């Protein structure tokens, strides 16, 4: 995706951010590995709940921030 010129830099950045959030969600659920074939509605609703209620942006460790609604929609 990074080498494909049809994607902008911001799209690539958002993709990487989403992947990292999913990795954190899997760690939160104590499931470091998860098969794509097992992703279902329950998994997605759990991920959305995690992003809304549990996930904190740690770019600034002294002031972790909740995900904004528009950022949630982006992911």
C-alpha positions as CSV (number, residue, x, y, z in Angstrom):
1,X,0.0,0.0,0.0
2,X,2.9,2.4,0.8
3,X,4.4,1.9,-2.7
4,X,1.1,2.3,-4.5
5,X,0.9,5.9,-5.9
6,X,-2.9,5.9,-6.0
7,X,-3.0,6.1,-2.2
8,X,-2.2,9.4,-0.5
9,X,0.2,9.6,2.4
10,X,-2.7,10.4,4.8
11,X,-4.6,7.2,3.6
12,X,-1.5,5.2,4.4
13,X,-1.2,6.8,7.8
14,X,-4.8,6.1,8.6
15,X,-4.4,2.5,7.5
16,X,-1.4,2.0,9.8
17,X,-3.2,3.7,12.7
18,X,-6.2,1.4,12.3
19,X,-4.0,-1.7,12.2
20,X,-2.3,-0.6,15.4
21,X,-5.7,0.0,17.1
22,X,-6.8,-3.5,16.1
23,X,-3.6,-4.9,17.5
24,X,-4.2,-3.1,20.8
25,X,-7.8,-4.5,20.8
26,X,-6.5,-8.0,20.4
27,X,-4.1,-7.5,23.2
28,X,-6.9,-6.1,25.3
29,X,-8.9,-9.3,24.6
30,X,-5.8,-11.4,25.4
31,X,-5.9,-12.7,21.8
32,X,-2.6,-11.7,20.1
33,X,-3.6,-13.7,17.0
34,X,-6.9,-13.8,15.4
35,X,-8.0,-15.5,12.1
36,X,-9.6,-13.3,9.5
37,X,-12.2,-15.9,9.0
38,X,-13.4,-15.5,12.6
39,X,-14.1,-11.8,12.2
40,X,-17.9,-11.3,12.6
41,X,-20.4,-8.8,13.8
42,X,-19.5,-9.5,17.5
43,X,-15.8,-8.8,16.8
44,X,-16.6,-5.5,15.0
45,X,-19.0,-4.3,17.7
46,X,-16.4,-5.2,20.3
47,X,-13.8,-3.3,18.4
48,X,-16.1,-0.2,18.1
49,X,-16.9,-0.4,21.8
50,X,-13.1,-0.6,22.6
51,X,-12.4,2.4,20.5
52,X,-15.2,4.5,22.0
53,X,-14.8,3.5,25.7
54,X,-11.3,2.0,26.4
55,X,-8.8,3.1,23.7
56,X,-6.6,6.1,24.6
57,X,-4.2,7.9,22.2
58,X,-0.8,7.6,23.9
59,X,1.1,10.0,21.6
60,X,1.3,12.2,24.7
61,X,1.7,9.7,27.6
62,X,1.2,12.5,30.2
63,X,-2.2,13.3,28.7
64,X,-3.8,10.3,27.0
65,X,-6.8,11.3,25.0
66,X,-10.1,9.6,24.0
67,X,-10.8,9.0,20.4
68,X,-12.9,11.8,18.9
69,X,-16.1,10.9,17.2
70,X,-14.9,12.0,13.7
71,X,-11.7,9.9,14.1
72,X,-13.8,6.9,15.1
73,X,-15.8,7.4,11.9
74,X,-12.6,7.6,9.9
75,X,-11.5,4.2,11.2
